[in-house]
Amino acid sequence: MQVSYHPPSDFTPVQISLLKAGATALSIPGASDAFVKKISLPSGQDDNVYVFFQQGVVQIAFGGPAGSLTDQMESAVTAAILS
């Protein structure tokens, strides 16, 4: 897992649209937008959670073997990081 912070200027509306295509919306208190983008790779799974706040964007990247990343685990970790 990797957590990173980005200033709002790092994401243009076009980039956000591309990232949101096929993503699943999340409800995060205080966030203006949040979603998880799940990508299946031959070597496993790469899920990225993007949480947009007025002050910046938190990106949480999860990686692991196929089937190892559950929505419940990702939600719990996201909540713990953002609390």
Protein Blocks (a to p, Z undefined) as FASTA:
>chain_A
ZZddddfklpcfklmmmmmnopacdddehiabdcddddddfklccdddddddfkbccddd
ddddehkacfklmmmmmmmmmZZ
